[in-house]
Each structure stands twice: as C-alpha cells, then as structure tokens.
C-alpha cells in the first residue's frame, strides 16, 4: 500500500509540476513588469528543480510519471488565450496564475489526503509544491 500510494502521489505531483510550468510559459512573454516576470521565471525554475526530484523517485519505482489531464490543459490554455487576447495587462495575467496556483494547492492537498500511506519523502515533495504555489500566489497578489 505504501509503494502504491507513493507512486500515485508522485504521479500527481509530476502532472502538477508540468501544468504549472506550462501555465507560466503560456504567459511569461506577455508580462510587462520586470519584477513580475522575474518572479514567474524563478517559480518556473523551482518547479523544474522539484520535477527532477520527482523524476528520480519515479525512476526508482520504474514509473514514467504522469502528464496533466489533456482536457484540463486545453481548457486552461483556451481560458488564458481568450482572457489575454481581450486584455494582456499584468493584472489579468496575475489573476490567471493565481487561479492556477489555487487549483494546484487544492488538488495537491486532496492527493495528500487521498494517498496518506505514501512515504514521507513523497509527502514532503507534495508539501513543498503546495508551498511553492501558495508563495507564488501571495507574491503576485500586488499585480491583481
């Protein structure tokens, strides 16, 4: 049970990291305020660092990880492009990223509860991801 929950939690973390990076990449070139852009770049790098840790653990379990749900990713991309086409201000971009962070925090907390038998290392990664998302939402709130 521990191994199954660990793999499932790591897969969800993997999908979450990929979704987070994709969302940042979708908007970063449109950000006008340099400190905002730098904060997004920093968050993207932090996500990639955790992605590497997740991948190392998944490799130990001989698992390939998980991609984000294609429907969720497509809906996110469409929402982002529609909103930014109408108004590409930093305010709109901050709103979109904040929504994504909040969804990530909610999902990861749900998976932590669902896969409670996962090992402590995997739980720690999930908690760090939650912290990353939460911190980013707080840091960019000044642009809302």
C-alpha positions in Angstrom: 0.0 0.0 0.0 2.8 2.4 0.9 4.5 1.9 -2.5 1.2 2.3 -4.4 0.3 5.5 -2.6 3.8 6.8 -3.1 3.8 6.2 -6.8 0.3 7.7 -7.2 1.2 10.8 -5.2 4.4 11.3 -7.2 2.5 10.9 -10.4 0.0 13.7 -9.3 2.9 15.9 -8.3 4.5 15.2 -11.7 1.4 16.3 -13.5 1.0 19.3 -11.3 4.6 20.5 -11.9 4.1 20.1 -15.7 0.8 22.0 -15.6 2.4 24.8 -13.5 5.4 25.2 -15.9 3.1 25.1 -18.9 0.9 27.8 -17.4 3.8 30.1 -16.7 5.3 29.6 -20.2 1.9 30.5 -21.7 2.0 34.0 -20.2 5.6 34.9 -19.3 6.4 36.7 -22.6 3.4 39.0 -22.1 4.3 40.2 -18.7 5.3 43.8 -18.7 6.6 44.5 -15.2 10.1 43.2 -14.9 9.9 42.0 -11.2 6.7 40.1 -12.0 8.4 38.4 -14.9 11.5 37.6 -12.8 9.2 36.1 -10.1 7.5 33.9 -12.7 10.9 32.8 -14.1 12.1 31.9 -10.6 8.9 29.9 -9.9 9.3 28.0 -13.2 12.9 27.1 -12.2 11.8 26.0 -8.8 9.2 23.8 -10.4 11.8 22.3 -12.7 14.0 21.5 -9.8 11.3 19.6 -8.0 10.4 17.9 -11.3 13.9 16.5 -11.3 13.4 15.1 -7.8 10.1 13.6 -8.7 11.5 12.0 -11.8 14.4 10.5 -9.8 12.0 8.9 -7.4 9.6 7.7 -10.1 12.6 6.1 -11.9 13.4 4.2 -8.8 9.9 2.8 -8.9 10.2 2.2 -12.6 7.4 4.6 -13.4 7.2 7.1 -16.2 5.2 9.7 -14.3 2.0 11.4 -15.5 1.1 14.2 -17.9 -1.6 16.7 -17.0 -5.1 15.8 -18.0 -5.3 16.9 -21.7 -8.8 18.4 -21.2 -7.8 20.4 -18.2 -4.6 21.6 -20.0 -6.6 22.5 -23.1 -9.2 24.4 -21.1 -6.5 26.3 -19.2 -4.8 27.2 -22.5 -8.1 28.4 -24.0 -9.0 30.4 -21.0 -5.6 32.0 -20.9 -5.6 32.9 -24.5 -9.1 34.3 -24.5 -8.5 36.5 -21.5 -5.1 37.7 -22.6 -6.4 38.4 -26.1 -9.0 40.7 -24.6 -6.7 42.3 -22.1 -3.0 41.4 -21.8 -2.3 43.5 -18.7 -0.3 42.2 -15.8 -3.5 42.3 -13.7 -5.1 39.7 -16.0 -2.0 37.5 -16.1 -1.7 37.7 -12.3 -5.3 36.7 -12.0 -4.8 33.7 -14.3 -1.7 32.5 -12.5 -3.3 33.0 -9.1 -6.3 30.8 -10.1 -3.9 28.1 -11.3 -1.9 28.3 -8.1 -5.1 28.0 -6.0 -6.2 25.0 -8.1 -2.8 23.4 -7.6 -2.9 23.9 -3.9 -6.4 22.4 -3.7 -5.5 19.4 -5.8 -2.3 18.6 -4.1 -3.9 18.8 -0.7 -6.6 16.4 -1.9 -4.0 14.0 -3.2 -2.0 14.2 0.1 -5.2 13.2 1.9 -6.1 10.5 -0.6 -2.7 8.9 -0.7 -2.0 9.2 3.0 0.1 5.9 3.0 2.7 7.5 0.7 6.2 7.7 2.1 7.4 10.8 3.9 9.8 11.8 1.1 6.9 12.0 -1.4 4.7 13.8 1.0 7.5 16.3 1.6 7.7 17.0 -2.1 3.9 17.5 -2.3 4.1 19.9 0.6 6.9 21.8 -1.0 4.9 22.1 -4.2 2.0 23.4 -2.2 4.2 25.9 -0.6 5.6 27.0 -4.0 2.2 27.5 -5.4 1.0 29.3 -2.3 4.0 31.6 -2.2 3.7 32.5 -5.8 0.0 33.4 -5.4 0.9 35.7 -2.4 3.9 37.2 -4.2 2.0 38.2 -7.3 -1.1 39.5 -5.4 0.3 43.0 -5.8 -0.4 42.8 -9.5 -4.1 41.9 -9.1 
